[in-house]
Amino acid sequence: MAKGTKQDQSRSLLKLAYEAFERGDVVEARRLSTAVLSGKLGPDEPKAATELAKKLSTAEAPVDESPQAVAQEIISRTGVPPKPYLFVAAVAAAFIGLVILAVVRY
C-alpha cells in the first residue's frame, strides 16, 4: 500500500472532516469530528477551525472558532433525522395489518 505524501499527512482533521461532509460522506465526517472532540488535535487545527467557522456560520447561528465547536457543528449537521424511519415503520405496520386482515377474512 502506498504511503501518503507529507502534505496529506499534515492535513487538519477538521479540514478532512469538512471535505468528507461536502462530499456527502457522513460516516467519515462524523468519525473525524469525533476524533477532534476526543482530543486528537494537530498543530493546524486552530487555523483550520477559524477558516471553517466562517464557512459554517450563518446569520442566525454563528459558530465559535474553536476546533471543538467546529467539530460539534459538523456532527450536528450530519445527524440522521428519525422522521423517515418512523414513516417507514408506520407504512410497514399498516401493510402487515392489511395482510393479516386479508388472511383472516379470506
C-alpha angles and dihedrals in degrees: 000000000000119000120234121252121259089257091056092048094052095052119122118254089225092055090048090049091050092048090051089049090052091049090051095247096140096171094054093044091052092045093052093043091050089052089055091049091050090059106265095137122162127203091262096055100092092051092046091047092055091049095046094044088064091051095047098042122100130189091256098041117030116193120227115242096237119111091238093053092049092048091049090050092052090049092049091050093050097053117123113237114232095218097089091049091050090050092051091048091051092049091047091050091050091049092049090048091052092048091051090048091050093049093048095044100044 
